[in-house]
């Protein structure tokens, strides 16, 4: 296997959405959607909403108004790269990434490409950790070469992390079928051969590359399952079994699926059948003791990104809820029964986003790689809040919108000469809002919250980046509980429960996470955008 020399961009580092779409034609992945083999991913109707969403991440980077957030300049290269492929070098980078993902998801609902950012940052950190343990620079150099190759071509990367897992009560090496986890089946002088199954791969059909990562901590007996590597999406032996992205083609001409026929996300099961990976694309294979670090680092980065993604989705619900109130003839500012749920929706969205901001500002450099890591307690609290409150967000949008969002006649009736005029007359509410505008908003909310796509948003918010139980575990593991106990004991002037083994962590004070403060001189916390381009103006 050799590196593909083609690149989405016609020149330079950054690509446009059209160039990204065209680049998919240079790949020939084996993809099945709804039991049918896809001949051309770029032209498959079933995948267009997902391709459209990825294309936005390319076009936004070329938009002068959005480029300050959507791009970055790595100090190691001095050339502009897409923010989704950047390694964080400061707390400002973390905050800019958070805002960039929110901006993307305001447009697309779920941007998907931020998973590449999360995985690249995690792999960079674990590569440095392995080298420090071995007293070498081999893993750093291997990853740095791959990262530069990806950045230069502005590639889209799919993250193959969650294994099929089989019997959840058994470890990988105890499974009756070892292919429920991806594992190394052969090592040669030129590379490794892997087999197994990854069960949830976001956007797999329309990616350029797959990053294969372990999904859990491994023990010595699991060494063959501790593998992290990169391969082209059309590598021989890779089969992708995918769901359609969004609701493609559904009543396109009549106005249903207003949002999700344009933007959506495919998820896939990816089967690896003796897939060869050259050593230059293997970041580790067998170093089981580092698998827990990689999964932890990735989960922390990813939960931080998920906060921004669902904040962008929350922005859509807030805007649609306000429009629906207006179309129904009500002013939430004057009607408490609507103002209260609207404020609650705002509180939920901005509440978990504030945790993302705190996780950014309190971010610290990784001790091995020097790249910046979100503060884990705030990152996990923010993700836990959105995971458990996504259903409340849907409920509140329904509450302010009324039952009309699912009680409307179907969109075909809008063009039925026997019923259209009557419906337009009797289903109009606010005389200043035409009937067709009222039902557009109603169907938009239905699409986001009460359709197949709406259910998908709920499940992916709950389980994406790990289950709520995993986040609670990380919050408990990282929270400086001992310092809180010591604080109260000191105030009570007692020491009855004093325990020298209790983990004591210095108290964080607002605005100061270290002796130098959160923003050393010269470090931009967040770049400004032109007015109206996002929340950072």
RODO-2510 file (C-alpha; in nm, 4 decimals, decimal comma):
residues 537
     n   res          X          Y          Z
     1     x     0,0000     0,0000     0,0000
     2     x     0,1385     0,3412    -0,0929
     3     x     0,0212     0,6881    -0,0056
     4     x    -0,2289     0,8196    -0,2572
     5     x    -0,0800     1,1262    -0,4208
     6     x    -0,4054     1,2910    -0,5253
     7     x    -0,5423     1,5721    -0,3136
     8     x    -0,8851     1,7393    -0,2880
     9     x    -0,7313     2,0830    -0,3317
    10     x    -0,6378     2,2038    -0,6751
    11     x    -0,3645     2,4191    -0,5199
    12     x    -0,2457     2,5070    -0,1727
    13     x    -0,3487     2,3383     0,1512
    14     x    -0,7176     2,4270     0,1827
    15     x    -0,9853     2,2683    -0,0354
    16     x    -1,3341     2,3818    -0,1293
    17     x    -1,6470     2,1754    -0,0758
    18     x    -1,6673     2,1093    -0,4495
    19     x    -1,3060     1,9889    -0,4563
    20     x    -1,3754     1,7613    -0,1598
    21     x    -1,6779     1,6145    -0,3360
    22     x    -1,4802     1,5617    -0,6553
    23     x    -1,1941     1,3998    -0,4645
    24     x    -1,4257     1,1207    -0,3470
    25     x    -1,4395     1,0000    -0,7083
    26     x    -1,0726     0,9042    -0,6864
    27     x    -1,1549     0,6422    -0,4256
    28     x    -1,3345     0,3125    -0,4755
    29     x    -1,4503     0,1989    -0,1303
    30     x    -1,6691    -0,1083    -0,0975
    31     x    -1,9878     0,0447     0,0470
    32     x    -2,3328    -0,1066     0,0962
    33     x    -2,6353     0,1093     0,1827
    34     x    -2,9704    -0,0613     0,2431
    35     x    -2,8345    -0,3819     0,0906
    36     x    -2,7190    -0,2172    -0,2325
    37     x    -2,3565    -0,1820    -0,3429
    38     x    -2,2788     0,1863    -0,4059
    39     x    -2,1001     0,2434    -0,7353
    40     x    -1,9971     0,6053    -0,6715
    41     x    -2,0119     0,7509    -0,3215
    42     x    -1,9891     1,1080    -0,4537
    43     x    -2,3015     1,0566    -0,6655
    44     x    -2,5091     0,8334    -0,4369
    45     x    -2,8364     1,0043    -0,3428
    46     x    -2,8457     0,8125    -0,0143
    47     x    -2,5231     0,9795     0,1027
    48     x    -2,5650     1,3363    -0,0262
    49     x    -2,6751     1,4948     0,3064
    50     x    -2,3580     1,3643     0,4717
    51     x    -2,1354     1,4800     0,1876
    52     x    -2,3051     1,8212     0,1988
    53     x    -2,2314     1,8506     0,5714
    54     x    -1,8627     1,7652     0,5244
    55     x    -1,8393     2,0102     0,2364
    56     x    -1,9422     2,2933     0,4695
    57     x    -1,6288     2,2382     0,6797
    58     x    -1,4242     2,2985     0,3641
    59     x    -1,6172     2,6007     0,2376
    60     x    -1,6242     2,7743     0,5757
    61     x    -1,2441     2,7561     0,5908
    62     x    -1,2294     2,9519     0,2625
    63     x    -1,4850     3,2120     0,3744
    64     x    -1,2890     3,5230     0,4815
    65     x    -1,5475     3,6015     0,7499
    66     x    -1,5202     3,2554     0,9074
    67     x    -1,1600     3,1611     0,8293
    68     x    -1,0174     3,3051     1,1555
    69     x    -1,2077     3,0344     1,3440
    70     x    -1,2109     2,7624     1,0795
    71     x    -0,8356     2,7618     1,0131
    72     x    -0,5157     2,7551     1,2150
    73     x    -0,1428     2,7962     1,1528
    74     x     0,0600     2,5202     1,3238
    75     x     0,3855     2,6571     1,4621
    76     x     0,5693     2,3537     1,3229
    77     x     0,4625     2,4288     0,9649
    78     x     0,3797     2,7954     0,9354
    79     x     0,1086     2,7167     0,6780
    80     x    -0,2654     2,7483     0,7169
    81     x    -0,4586     2,4252     0,7778
    82     x    -0,8223     2,3454     0,8433
    83     x    -0,9051     2,3782     1,2133
    84     x    -1,0448     2,0223     1,2064
    85     x    -0,6913     1,8923     1,1350
    86     x    -0,5043     2,1131     1,3817
    87     x    -0,3169     2,0071     1,6960
    88     x    -0,4078     2,2415     1,9832
    89     x    -0,1147     2,4555     2,0946
    90     x    -0,2922     2,6759     2,3492
    91     x    -0,6078     2,7278     2,5494
    92     x    -0,7033     2,9704     2,2740
    93     x    -0,6911     2,6877     2,0212
    94     x    -0,9323     2,4879     2,2349
    95     x    -1,1739     2,7779     2,2547
    96     x    -1,1478     2,8522     1,8836
    97     x    -1,2164     2,4858     1,8040
    98     x    -1,5202     2,4959     2,0315
    99     x    -1,6573     2,8013     1,8519
   100     x    -1,5708     2,6574     1,5088
   101     x    -1,7647     2,3360     1,5772
   102     x    -2,0646     2,5329     1,7057
   103     x    -2,0575     2,7460     1,3909
   104     x    -2,0483     2,4357     1,1700
   105     x    -2,3340     2,2690     1,3564
   106     x    -2,5508     2,5791     1,3384
   107     x    -2,5375     2,5207     0,9642
   108     x    -2,5400     2,1404     0,9415
   109     x    -2,6833     2,0045     1,2673
   110     x    -2,3793     1,7778     1,3062
   111     x    -2,0490     1,8642     1,1395
   112     x    -1,8897     1,5155     1,1782
   113     x    -1,5416     1,6249     1,0735
   114     x    -1,4484     1,7399     1,4241
   115     x    -1,3939     1,3747     1,5158
   116     x    -1,0743     1,3897     1,3071
   117     x    -0,9484     1,6776     1,5203
   118     x    -1,0195     1,4823     1,8386
   119     x    -0,8480     1,1648     1,7182
   120     x    -0,5401     1,3394     1,5775
   121     x    -0,4856     1,5247     1,9035
   122     x    -0,5204     1,2034     2,1041
   123     x    -0,2861     1,0027     1,8799
   124     x    -0,0268     1,2799     1,8927
   125     x    -0,0379     1,2693     2,2723
   126     x    -0,0076     0,8920     2,2990
   127     x     0,2744     0,8835     2,0393
   128     x     0,4756     1,1161     2,2626
   129     x     0,3850     0,9098     2,5688
   130     x     0,5127     0,5874     2,4071
   131     x     0,8360     0,7531     2,2977
   132     x     0,8973     0,8901     2,6452
   133     x     0,8462     0,5416     2,7891
   134     x     1,0882     0,3912     2,5351
   135     x     1,3392     0,6744     2,5275
   136     x     1,2957     0,7283     2,1530
   137     x     1,1355     0,9652     1,9017
   138     x     1,0165     0,7030     1,6522
   139     x     0,6440     0,7300     1,7237
   140     x     0,6509     1,1093     1,7306
   141     x     0,8209     1,1199     1,3923
   142     x     0,5847     0,8652     1,2380
   143     x     0,2757     1,0525     1,3495
   144     x     0,4186     1,3925     1,2536
   145     x     0,4838     1,2687     0,8987
   146     x     0,1304     1,1361     0,8678
   147     x    -0,0216     1,4536     1,0142
   148     x     0,1663     1,6730     0,7671
   149     x     0,0550     1,4474     0,4808
   150     x    -0,3095     1,4757     0,5896
   151     x    -0,2959     1,8510     0,6476
   152     x    -0,1305     1,9150     0,3112
   153     x    -0,4145     1,7314     0,1354
   154     x    -0,6917     1,8624     0,3633
   155     x    -0,8323     1,5126     0,4016
   156     x    -1,1494     1,3934     0,5732
   157     x    -1,0781     1,1237     0,8318
   158     x    -1,3236     0,8672     0,9674
   159     x    -1,2709     0,7402     1,3216
   160     x    -1,2983     0,3625     1,3576
   161     x    -1,2925     0,3285     1,7345
   162     x    -1,5993     0,1507     1,8754
   163     x    -1,5580    -0,2257     1,8300
   164     x    -1,8494    -0,4645     1,7847
   165     x    -1,7421    -0,5940     2,1320
   166     x    -1,9338    -0,9237     2,1321
   167     x    -2,0119    -1,0446     2,4835
   168     x    -1,9713    -0,7272     2,6906
   169     x    -1,8838    -0,9268     3,0032
   170     x    -1,5702    -1,0679     2,8367
   171     x    -1,2412    -0,9022     2,7478
   172     x    -1,1237    -0,8971     2,3840
   173     x    -0,9065    -1,2093     2,4044
   174     x    -1,1940    -1,3995     2,5721
   175     x    -1,4434    -1,3511     2,2879
   176     x    -1,5697    -1,6610     2,1077
   177     x    -1,5257    -1,4688     1,7836
   178     x    -1,2074    -1,2561     1,7927
   179     x    -1,3356    -1,0475     1,4997
   180     x    -1,5756    -0,8661     1,7323
   181     x    -1,2655    -0,6530     1,8024
   182     x    -1,0120    -0,5277     1,5494
   183     x    -0,6804    -0,7006     1,6115
   184     x    -0,3431    -0,7785     1,4550
   185     x    -0,3418    -1,1178     1,2862
   186     x     0,0014    -1,0975     1,1250
   187     x     0,3225    -0,8949     1,1429
   188     x     0,5674    -0,8703     0,8564
   189     x     0,8807    -0,6691     0,7859
   190     x     0,6739    -0,4186     0,5895
   191     x     0,3667    -0,3838     0,8116
   192     x     0,0794    -0,5474     0,9959
   193     x    -0,2377    -0,7274     0,8888
   194     x    -0,5570    -0,6520     1,0813
   195     x    -0,9009    -0,8131     1,1006
   196     x    -1,2148    -0,7412     1,3005
   197     x    -1,5158    -0,5116     1,3147
   198     x    -1,5761    -0,1505     1,4131
   199     x    -1,9452    -0,1001     1,4876
   200     x    -2,0068     0,2757     1,4772
   201     x    -1,8014     0,4764     1,2286
   202     x    -1,9362     0,8251     1,1641
   203     x    -1,9471     0,9303     0,7982
   204     x    -1,7393     0,6305     0,6898
   205     x    -1,8515     0,6088     0,3225
   206     x    -1,7496     0,9645     0,2336
   207     x    -1,4141     0,9843     0,4143
   208     x    -1,0697     0,9673     0,2559
   209     x    -0,8997     0,7746     0,5363
   210     x    -0,9861     0,5711     0,8429
   211     x    -0,8066     0,6086     1,1757
   212     x    -0,8315     0,2764     1,3607
   213     x    -0,8110     0,3115     1,7398
   214     x    -0,8699     0,0803     2,0379
   215     x    -1,2027     0,1282     2,2136
   216     x    -1,0990     0,0345     2,5669
   217     x    -0,8113    -0,0284     2,8034
   218     x    -0,6245    -0,3500     2,7275
   219     x    -0,4313    -0,5974     2,9398
   220     x    -0,1201    -0,8008     2,8478
   221     x    -0,3359    -1,0816     2,7055
   222     x    -0,5111    -0,8247     2,4819
   223     x    -0,1886    -0,7032     2,3190
   224     x    -0,2953    -0,7986     1,9652
   225     x    -0,6114    -0,5893     2,0106
   226     x    -0,4132    -0,2783     2,1067
   227     x    -0,3693    -0,1338     1,7588
   228     x    -0,3819     0,2201     1,6223
   229     x    -0,3205     0,2868     1,2543
   230     x    -0,4374     0,4715     0,9420
   231     x    -0,5492     0,3375     0,6055
   232     x    -0,7269     0,4603     0,2912
   233     x    -1,1036     0,4183     0,2871
   234     x    -1,0730     0,1842    -0,0117
   235     x    -0,7941    -0,0353     0,1255
   236     x    -0,8350    -0,3971     0,0056
   237     x    -1,0272    -0,6014     0,2623
   238     x    -1,2383    -0,3112     0,3984
   239     x    -1,6180    -0,3421     0,3680
   240     x    -1,8477    -0,0601     0,4809
   241     x    -2,2124    -0,1374     0,5669
   242     x    -2,3785     0,2014     0,6113
   243     x    -2,7067     0,3734     0,6840
   244     x    -2,8298     0,6529     0,4581
   245     x    -2,7329     1,0039     0,5640
   246     x    -3,0288     1,2147     0,6802
   247     x    -3,3550     1,1808     0,4851
   248     x    -3,2343     1,2051     0,1248
   249     x    -3,4960     1,2447    -0,1473
   250     x    -3,7889     1,2525     0,0954
   251     x    -4,0608     1,4745    -0,0542
   252     x    -3,7956     1,6990    -0,2042
   253     x    -4,0398     1,8781    -0,4271
   254     x    -4,3016     1,9471    -0,1590
   255     x    -4,1081     2,0651     0,1434
   256     x    -4,0898     1,7807     0,3981
   257     x    -3,7552     1,7000     0,5598
   258     x    -3,6593     2,0628     0,5098
   259     x    -3,3302     2,0267     0,6953
   260     x    -3,2323     1,6612     0,6938
   261     x    -3,2750     1,6070     0,3225
   262     x    -2,9926     1,8607     0,2865
   263     x    -2,7706     1,7741     0,5837
   264     x    -2,7322     1,4471     0,7691
   265     x    -2,4903     1,1827     0,8825
   266     x    -2,4278     0,8262     0,7779
   267     x    -2,3020     0,5781     1,0345
   268     x    -2,1486     0,2469     0,9378
   269     x    -2,0245    -0,0917     1,0491
   270     x    -1,6780    -0,1412     0,9023
   271     x    -1,5447    -0,4939     0,8550
   272     x    -1,1689    -0,5477     0,8197
   273     x    -1,0732    -0,8760     0,6523
   274     x    -0,6949    -0,9197     0,6583
   275     x    -0,6221    -0,5572     0,5744
   276     x    -0,2545    -0,4740     0,5285
   277     x    -0,1179    -0,1551     0,6879
   278     x     0,2451    -0,0450     0,6260
   279     x     0,4540     0,0376     0,9313
   280     x     0,4700     0,4089     0,8477
   281     x     0,0933     0,4189     0,9094
   282     x     0,1012     0,2174     1,2327
   283     x     0,1058     0,4389     1,5420
   284     x     0,1178     0,1483     1,7800
   285     x     0,0572    -0,2259     1,7649
   286     x     0,0854    -0,4316     2,0810
   287     x     0,1610    -0,1519     2,3300
   288     x    -0,1400    -0,2522     2,5381
   289     x    -0,0343    -0,0388     2,8345
   290     x    -0,1020     0,2788     2,6314
   291     x    -0,4481     0,1874     2,5049
   292     x    -0,6191     0,3358     2,8116
   293     x    -0,4351     0,6667     2,7633
   294     x    -0,5436     0,6885     2,4010
   295     x    -0,9095     0,6170     2,4742
   296     x    -0,9076     0,8648     2,7646
   297     x    -0,7399     1,1411     2,5627
   298     x    -0,9711     1,0907     2,2674
   299     x    -1,2819     1,0797     2,4867
   300     x    -1,1859     1,4056     2,6586
   301     x    -1,1221     1,5883     2,3308
   302     x    -1,4346     1,4419     2,1751
   303     x    -1,6669     1,5248     2,4653
   304     x    -1,5362     1,8797     2,4510
   305     x    -1,6234     1,8938     2,0799
   306     x    -1,9665     1,7348     2,1352
   307     x    -2,0547     2,0226     2,3676
   308     x    -2,0091     2,2666     2,0803
   309     x    -2,1910     2,0425     1,8334
   310     x    -2,5046     2,0216     2,0443
   311     x    -2,4865     2,3928     2,1235
   312     x    -2,5108     2,4540     1,7482
   313     x    -2,8101     2,2200     1,7377
   314     x    -2,9575     2,4057     2,0353
   315     x    -2,9227     2,7317     1,8421
   316     x    -3,1432     2,5830     1,5702
   317     x    -3,4093     2,4854     1,8237
   318     x    -3,3995     2,8260     1,9934
   319     x    -3,4377     3,0104     1,6645
   320     x    -3,7115     2,7799     1,5387
   321     x    -3,8981     2,7984     1,8709
   322     x    -3,8990     3,1781     1,8599
   323     x    -4,0215     3,1776     1,4987
   324     x    -4,2961     2,9300     1,5863
   325     x    -4,4168     3,1504     1,8731
   326     x    -4,4355     3,4434     1,6337
   327     x    -4,6155     3,2410     1,3671
   328     x    -4,8682     3,1283     1,6279
   329     x    -4,9406     3,4913     1,7156
   330     x    -4,7625     3,5043     2,0532
   331     x    -4,4830     3,7183     2,1930
   332     x    -4,2807     3,5166     2,4488
   333     x    -4,1717     3,8446     2,6048
   334     x    -4,5311     3,9094     2,7058
   335     x    -4,6555     3,5542     2,7623
   336     x    -4,4903     3,3801     3,0570
   337     x    -4,6095     3,0339     2,9525
   338     x    -4,3894     3,0651     2,6414
   339     x    -4,1127     3,2807     2,7845
   340     x    -4,0316     3,0313     3,0596
   341     x    -3,9727     2,7289     2,8303
   342     x    -3,7768     2,9497     2,5873
   343     x    -3,5520     3,0690     2,8711
   344     x    -3,5156     2,7091     2,9889
   345     x    -3,4047     2,6052     2,6400
   346     x    -3,1539     2,8912     2,6333
   347     x    -3,0327     2,8006     2,9835
   348     x    -2,9700     2,4378     2,8896
   349     x    -2,7863     2,5211     2,5670
   350     x    -2,5680     2,7980     2,7054
   351     x    -2,5206     2,6105     3,0341
   352     x    -2,3460     2,3105     2,8845
   353     x    -2,1638     2,5338     2,6352
   354     x    -2,0279     2,7348     2,9292
   355     x    -1,8740     2,4111     3,0568
   356     x    -1,6999     2,3801     2,7208
   357     x    -1,5682     2,7346     2,7541
   358     x    -1,4398     2,6558     3,1052
   359     x    -1,2779     2,3336     2,9806
   360     x    -1,1018     2,5420     2,7139
   361     x    -0,9856     2,8251     2,9380
   362     x    -0,8643     2,5849     3,2044
   363     x    -0,6981     2,3605     2,9438
   364     x    -0,3451     2,2476     3,0211
   365     x    -0,0539     2,1243     2,8085
   366     x    -0,0161     1,7482     2,7916
   367     x     0,2925     1,6488     2,9892
   368     x     0,4402     1,4382     2,7075
   369     x     0,3479     1,6122     2,3830
   370     x     0,2960     1,9702     2,4987
   371     x    -0,0306     1,9980     2,3038
   372     x    -0,3293     2,1374     2,4921
   373     x    -0,5911     1,9179     2,6530
   374     x    -0,9383     2,0326     2,7658
   375     x    -0,9886     2,0338     3,1414
   376     x    -1,1506     1,6905     3,1951
   377     x    -1,4014     1,7708     3,4721
   378     x    -1,5648     2,0581     3,2842
   379     x    -1,5502     1,8662     2,9535
   380     x    -1,7257     1,5665     3,1053
   381     x    -1,9821     1,7733     3,2963
   382     x    -2,0727     1,9621     2,9793
   383     x    -2,1114     1,6418     2,7813
   384     x    -2,3126     1,4793     3,0625
   385     x    -2,5479     1,7775     3,0737
   386     x    -2,6178     1,7742     2,7019
   387     x    -2,6460     1,3948     2,6899
   388     x    -2,9156     1,3856     2,9559
   389     x    -3,0904     1,7113     2,8619
   390     x    -3,1232     1,6586     2,4858
   391     x    -3,4698     1,5141     2,5497
   392     x    -3,5617     1,8237     2,7513
   393     x    -3,4453     2,0385     2,4602
   394     x    -3,6817     1,8514     2,2287
   395     x    -3,9659     1,8749     2,4819
   396     x    -3,9214     2,2488     2,5240
   397     x    -3,9194     2,3040     2,1488
   398     x    -4,2440     2,1059     2,1315
   399     x    -4,3935     2,3011     2,4207
   400     x    -4,3434     2,6418     2,2610
   401     x    -4,4460     2,5179     1,9158
   402     x    -4,7746     2,3439     1,9926
   403     x    -4,9065     2,0185     1,8506
   404     x    -4,9247     2,1599     1,5001
   405     x    -4,5738     2,0367     1,4253
   406     x    -4,7007     1,6784     1,3968
   407     x    -5,0700     1,7448     1,3279
   408     x    -5,0243     1,9292     0,9993
   409     x    -5,1610     1,7624     0,6863
   410     x    -4,8870     1,6151     0,4707
   411     x    -4,6960     1,8426     0,2311
   412     x    -4,8814     1,6991    -0,0688
   413     x    -5,1928     1,8788     0,0525
   414     x    -5,0169     2,2110    -0,0009
   415     x    -5,0538     2,1439    -0,3754
   416     x    -5,3919     1,9769    -0,3723
   417     x    -5,6397     2,2110    -0,5532
   418     x    -5,9253     2,0627    -0,3497
   419     x    -5,7748     2,1479    -0,0087
   420     x    -5,4821     2,3899    -0,0398
   421     x    -5,6778     2,7175    -0,0367
   422     x    -5,8892     2,6157     0,2618
   423     x    -5,5925     2,4962     0,4635
   424     x    -5,4015     2,8162     0,3876
   425     x    -5,6934     3,0161     0,5212
   426     x    -5,7896     2,8257     0,8344
   427     x    -5,4397     2,7235     0,9498
   428     x    -5,3023     3,0738     0,9410
   429     x    -5,2511     3,2280     1,2870
   430     x    -5,0562     3,5530     1,3008
   431     x    -5,1987     3,7676     1,0177
   432     x    -4,8469     3,8987     0,9519
   433     x    -4,7070     3,5498     0,8905
   434     x    -4,8257     3,3733     0,5727
   435     x    -4,9509     3,0158     0,6076
   436     x    -4,6646     2,8691     0,4045
   437     x    -4,4070     3,0360     0,6318
   438     x    -4,5818     2,9051     0,9427
   439     x    -4,5858     2,5471     0,8218
   440     x    -4,2230     2,5672     0,7049
   441     x    -4,1140     2,6388     1,0619
   442     x    -4,3460     2,3694     1,1995
   443     x    -4,2042     2,1105     0,9611
   444     x    -3,8508     2,2250     1,0385
   445     x    -3,9065     2,1548     1,4098
   446     x    -4,0741     1,8238     1,3260
   447     x    -3,7727     1,7295     1,1145
   448     x    -3,5266     1,8107     1,3951
   449     x    -3,7188     1,6615     1,6871
   450     x    -4,0092     1,4322     1,5898
   451     x    -3,8832     1,2407     1,2869
   452     x    -3,6415     0,9547     1,2291
   453     x    -3,3680     1,2177     1,2153
   454     x    -3,4890     1,3726     1,5408
   455     x    -3,4624     1,0379     1,7184
   456     x    -3,1132     0,9975     1,5760
   457     x    -3,0071     1,3337     1,7248
   458     x    -3,1304     1,2145     2,0645
   459     x    -2,9474     0,8817     2,0620
   460     x    -2,6211     1,0219     1,9276
   461     x    -2,6314     1,2985     2,1901
   462     x    -2,6853     1,0448     2,4675
   463     x    -2,4246     0,7879     2,3631
   464     x    -2,1870     0,9746     2,1310
   465     x    -1,8477     1,0050     2,2995
   466     x    -1,9409     0,7444     2,5593
   467     x    -2,2378     0,6720     2,7820
   468     x    -2,3398     0,8963     3,0731
   469     x    -2,1932     0,6333     3,3080
   470     x    -1,8510     0,6817     3,1495
   471     x    -1,8710     1,0592     3,1966
   472     x    -1,9739     1,0213     3,5607
   473     x    -1,6763     0,7936     3,6161
   474     x    -1,4371     1,0510     3,4692
   475     x    -1,5890     1,3349     3,6698
   476     x    -1,5470     1,1370     3,9915
   477     x    -1,1950     1,0263     3,8971
   478     x    -1,0715     1,3770     3,8146
   479     x    -1,2629     1,5931     4,0613
   480     x    -1,0458     1,7311     4,3484
   481     x    -1,2756     1,5921     4,6168
   482     x    -0,9998     1,5711     4,8760
   483     x    -0,9335     1,9439     4,8621
   484     x    -1,3011     2,0130     4,9339
   485     x    -1,2895     1,7911     5,2415
   486     x    -0,9695     1,9578     5,3601
   487     x    -1,1309     2,2978     5,3106
   488     x    -1,4244     2,2121     5,5373
   489     x    -1,2018     2,0439     5,7959
   490     x    -0,9863     2,3557     5,8123
   491     x    -1,2910     2,5772     5,8570
   492     x    -1,4211     2,3506     6,1324
   493     x    -1,0768     2,3482     6,2958
   494     x    -1,0749     1,9749     6,3213
   495     x    -0,8813     1,6991     6,1593
   496     x    -1,0717     1,3952     6,2600
   497     x    -1,1061     1,2699     5,9051
   498     x    -0,7641     1,3808     5,7843
   499     x    -0,6140     1,1284     5,5445
   500     x    -0,2670     1,1816     5,3978
   501     x    -0,3547     0,9514     5,1075
   502     x    -0,6543     1,1572     5,0006
   503     x    -0,5861     1,3202     4,6612
   504     x    -0,5428     1,6926     4,7226
   505     x    -0,5678     1,9264     4,4279
   506     x    -0,5065     2,3013     4,4384
   507     x    -0,8312     2,4925     4,4243
   508     x    -0,9063     2,6510     4,0896
   509     x    -0,9956     3,0159     4,1168
   510     x    -1,2014     3,1892     3,8487
   511     x    -0,9751     3,3142     3,5759
   512     x    -0,6607     3,1450     3,7083
   513     x    -0,5697     2,7862     3,6307
   514     x    -0,1932     2,8298     3,6846
   515     x     0,0528     3,0779     3,8316
   516     x     0,0731     3,2666     3,5019
   517     x    -0,3036     3,2800     3,4615
   518     x    -0,5078     3,1332     3,1799
   519     x    -0,3694     3,3528     2,9029
   520     x     0,0078     3,4052     2,8992
   521     x     0,1135     3,7300     2,7312
   522     x     0,0754     3,7205     2,3558
   523     x    -0,1624     3,4240     2,3468
   524     x    -0,4959     3,4972     2,1824
   525     x    -0,7764     3,3260     2,3692
   526     x    -1,0169     3,3504     2,0790
   527     x    -1,0048     3,5156     1,7398
   528     x    -1,2769     3,7652     1,6477
   529     x    -1,5169     3,7099     1,3618
   530     x    -1,6814     3,9769     1,1557
   531     x    -2,0257     4,0787     1,2784
   532     x    -2,2937     3,8172     1,2197
   533     x    -2,0568     3,5321     1,1347
   534     x    -2,0795     3,3637     1,4729
   535     x    -2,0996     3,4112     1,8465
   536     x    -1,7497     3,5510     1,8845
   537     x    -1,7919     3,8925     1,7281
***
